[in-house]
Amino acid sequence: MNFLKLFFFVGFYCFTYNYSFSQEVTEDAEDEEEPITFSGTRIISGHSVKTVEKGIFEMRIEHRFGDIAGTNGGAQSMFGFDNLSDMRIAFEYGITDQLMVGFGRSKGARNAPNSISPYSSLLDGFVKYSILQQKKGEMPLSMTVVAGSTFTYMKASTDESQVNYFPKTAHRFAYFTQLNLAKHFGDRFSIALMPTYVYRNYVSADDQNGLFALGGAFRLRLTKRFALLGEYYHTFNNKDFRQNVYRNSLGVALEWFTFGHNFTINFTNSTGLGETQFIPYTSENWLDGQFRFGFCVGRKFSF
């Protein structure tokens, strides 16, 4: 049933946005004079070095299903399509060619099978600024900084031992900041490093508030409209904490440009969306079949 909803939803979305705005942005990113590092504002789960251009508005819809294989996957769940891990709807806007902002709402992965995330009903916002842009003979790499926050408005637990008990409103907030470095080699291959710091105001006794993670990613252009993406985040923590169920986020994706849309079809072991979710709360193991199908649809337009 979820698969049919997905099919009709994506079809309706594409149809309506093809005819809704008279000044839509329909250029293919691969037609730019300069080779691009990453074409979207996200790679798979995390941010890329890319910012939205001045005056451009982008709507993003991200979706994660359940495990393809393993205990909760297989044919009985249509290889994860019957289960919803998380979904997010977001809006992003380019204030200048270097500065952009974004806001979104996600379901949260609290009720997803095998998920250790304690949160649902999440609001998020971020600011992103491009410091350097790679140019041949002038600048050898691209660099952006991004900072953001999430807030959960879920109903608080009555159990004082739970993270979602929320003694104070401030305990509902989590934050992240990231320096994103990227470089393209020729017109087909790009790499990125994403040192990231996540801080959560309220955590369980076996966790720590602040976490540093180092992300790495690549983009391989296959054709004018298709590219292969890979992304990995390694989380560093105090050896006395986070010893049992925590895993590092790993994903691969196929990127597809068509008629002004940017589709990313991905497979990842992360259930949650956003740095404050997939960095601290990934618990599933690729080797156990605990990875899922997901997608992101991005549509740019101007008024």
DAWO-V770680 format. One record per residue. RES is the residue in three letters. PSI is psi as a letter, one per 40 degrees, with the letter a starting at -180 (NA if undefined). BURIAL is # if it has 24 or more other C-alpha atoms within 12 Angstrom, else .. Layout:
BEGIN
RES:PSI:BURIAL + RES:PSI:BURIAL
END
This chain:
BEGIN
MET:d:. + ASN:d:. + PHE:d:. + LEU:d:. + LYS:d:. + LEU:d:# + PHE:d:. + PHE:d:. + PHE:d:. + VAL:d:# + GLY:d:. + PHE:d:. + TYR:d:. + CYS:d:# + PHE:d:. + THR:d:. + TYR:e:# + ASN:d:. + TYR:e:. + SER:d:. + PHE:h:. + SER:e:. + GLN:f:. + GLU:i:. + VAL:h:# + THR:e:# + GLU:i:. + ASP:h:. + ALA:d:# + GLU:e:# + ASP:e:. + GLU:i:. + GLU:d:. + GLU:h:. + PRO:i:# + ILE:i:# + THR:c:# + PHE:h:# + SER:d:# + GLY:i:# + THR:e:# + ARG:i:# + ILE:c:# + ILE:c:# + SER:d:# + GLY:i:# + HIS:i:# + SER:a:# + VAL:e:# + LYS:i:# + THR:i:# + VAL:h:# + GLU:i:# + LYS:h:. + GLY:e:# + ILE:h:# + PHE:h:# + GLU:h:# + MET:h:# + ARG:h:# + ILE:h:# + GLU:i:# + HIS:h:# + ARG:h:# + PHE:a:# + GLY:a:# + ASP:h:# + ILE:d:# + ALA:a:# + GLY:a:# + THR:d:. + ASN:e:# + GLY:a:# + GLY:a:. + ALA:d:. + GLN:d:. + SER:e:# + MET:f:. + PHE:f:# + GLY:e:# + PHE:d:# + ASP:e:# + ASN:i:# + LEU:h:# + SER:d:# + ASP:i:# + MET:i:# + ARG:h:# + ILE:h:# + ALA:i:# + PHE:h:# + GLU:i:# + TYR:h:# + GLY:h:# + ILE:d:. + THR:a:. + ASP:e:. + GLN:d:# + LEU:h:# + MET:i:# + VAL:i:# + GLY:i:# + PHE:i:# + GLY:i:# + ARG:h:# + SER:i:# + LYS:d:# + GLY:i:# + ALA:e:# + ARG:d:# + ASN:e:. + ALA:i:# + PRO:h:# + ASN:e:# + SER:i:# + ILE:e:# + SER:h:# + PRO:e:# + TYR:i:# + SER:i:# + SER:g:# + LEU:h:# + LEU:i:# + ASP:i:# + GLY:i:# + PHE:i:# + VAL:h:# + LYS:h:# + TYR:h:# + SER:h:# + ILE:d:. + LEU:i:# + GLN:h:# + GLN:h:# + LYS:h:. + LYS:h:. + GLY:e:. + GLU:d:. + MET:h:. + PRO:e:. + LEU:i:# + SER:i:# + MET:h:# + THR:i:# + VAL:i:# + VAL:i:# + ALA:h:# + GLY:i:# + SER:i:# + THR:i:# + PHE:h:# + THR:h:# + TYR:f:# + MET:i:# + LYS:h:. + ALA:i:. + SER:i:. + THR:e:. + ASP:h:. + GLU:e:. + SER:e:. + GLN:i:. + VAL:d:# + ASN:f:# + TYR:d:# + PHE:g:# + PRO:d:. + LYS:i:. + THR:d:. + ALA:d:. + HIS:e:# + ARG:e:# + PHE:i:# + ALA:i:# + TYR:i:# + PHE:i:# + THR:i:# + GLN:i:# + LEU:h:# + ASN:h:# + LEU:h:# + ALA:i:# + LYS:h:# + HIS:i:# + PHE:h:# + GLY:a:. + ASP:e:# + ARG:d:# + PHE:h:# + SER:i:# + ILE:i:# + ALA:i:# + LEU:h:# + MET:g:# + PRO:h:# + THR:h:# + TYR:h:# + VAL:h:# + TYR:h:# + ARG:h:# + ASN:d:# + TYR:h:# + VAL:i:# + SER:i:. + ALA:d:. + ASP:e:. + ASP:i:# + GLN:i:# + ASN:d:# + GLY:h:# + LEU:h:# + PHE:h:# + ALA:i:# + LEU:h:# + GLY:i:# + GLY:i:# + ALA:i:# + PHE:i:# + ARG:h:# + LEU:h:# + ARG:h:# + LEU:d:. + THR:a:. + LYS:d:. + ARG:e:# + PHE:i:# + ALA:i:# + LEU:h:# + LEU:i:# + GLY:i:# + GLU:h:# + TYR:h:# + TYR:h:# + HIS:h:# + THR:h:# + PHE:h:# + ASN:i:# + ASN:h:. + LYS:e:. + ASP:e:. + PHE:i:. + ARG:f:# + GLN:e:. + ASN:c:. + VAL:e:. + TYR:i:# + ARG:i:# + ASN:i:# + SER:h:# + LEU:h:# + GLY:i:# + VAL:i:# + ALA:i:# + LEU:h:# + GLU:h:# + TRP:h:# + PHE:h:# + THR:h:# + PHE:f:. + GLY:e:# + HIS:i:# + ASN:h:# + PHE:h:# + THR:h:# + ILE:h:# + ASN:i:# + PHE:h:# + THR:i:# + ASN:e:# + SER:h:# + THR:d:# + GLY:i:# + LEU:h:# + GLY:i:# + GLU:d:# + THR:e:# + GLN:d:# + PHE:d:# + ILE:d:# + PRO:e:# + TYR:f:# + THR:h:# + SER:e:# + GLU:i:# + ASN:h:# + TRP:d:# + LEU:e:. + ASP:e:. + GLY:e:# + GLN:g:# + PHE:i:# + ARG:i:# + PHE:i:# + GLY:i:# + PHE:i:# + CYS:h:# + VAL:h:# + GLY:h:# + ARG:h:# + LYS:i:# + PHE:i:# + SER:i:. + PHE:NA:.
END
